[in-house]
C-alpha cells in the first residue's frame, strides 16, 4: 500500500520545492506536475509531487484522517 500526503508549497527552486506537511518541511521534486506555484497544495509520495490539490480537497483529506484517528 502506498501513502501520499498533501502539503503546501512554500518556495520553489525548480525542479524542487520546499513543501510544508503540517509544519514539517521537506524538499521534493515538482517537475511531474505542471505549473506548480507557491501557496498551492500538492499530493506528495516518495519525494515527488504527483498532483495538485485544491484547498477544499486538502481539508477533506485532513477531516478523514482525523476521523480515522478517533476510531
Long-range contacts (C-beta under 8 A, 24 or more apart in sequence): 2-45, 3-45, 4-43, 4-44, 4-45, 4-50, 5-43, 5-44, 5-45, 6-41, 6-42, 6-43, 6-44, 6-53, 6-57, 6-58, 6-61, 6-62, 7-41, 7-42, 7-44, 8-39, 8-40, 8-41, 8-58, 9-36, 9-37, 9-38, 9-39, 9-40, 9-41, 9-42, 10-38, 11-38, 12-36, 12-37, 12-38, 17-42, 17-49, 19-44, 19-49
